[in-house]
């Protein structure tokens, strides 16, 4: 559990660095824009075909291909970002599924919003991960924690995972 707590603190520290220097967000913003465009190009034919055939399932393969294509623009999402983004994305997906039977256009709008939110979360996770890796590199080469990162978190990032000892202590 200590690795999760350390990861959470590192994500918060990375967020603080990003908030302090907003110019660091340009690459995740570009990544999000390109991923959204790539998703739109791959998903639109599926949505059109699905609407023409009146078969909702047709869009699923196009969504899968679109999700795969977006991974080239956006990398991995950290647990903290996932936990923060999961509820809003799930809510938007639920709204999309509820509305698709009532009004296809509104349902598709909520689906697009959910997908864009997921892509933005991936881009944010990517930005925070890059900030942390840069800080970790600085710490490993210079021996000092900068940018608001705690020295103990940098040390913990280098160490092996701790196992709980009998008695509940790590």
Number of C-alpha atoms within 10 A of each C-alpha: 11 13 14 11 12 16 18 16 16 23 22 16 20 24 19 15 20 18 12 11 10 9 9 16 16 11 15 22 16 14 25 24 18 16 24 24 14 17 24 18 13 20 21 15 14 20 21 13 14 16 15 9 10 10 11 15 11 17 18 14 13 19 19 13 13 22 20 12 16 21 15 12 19 27 17 14 21 18 14 18 18 16 11 11 17 14 11 14 21 13 13 20 20 16 18 23 16 15 18 18 12 10 12 16 14 16 21 18 17 23 21 19 16 21 21 19 19 21 26 21 24 26 28 26 25 21 25 27 20 14 21 21 13 12 21 22 14 14 17 14 9 9 13 14 19 13 14 13 22 14 14 10 19 21 14 15 15 10 9 8 12 12 11 11 8 7 6 7 8 11
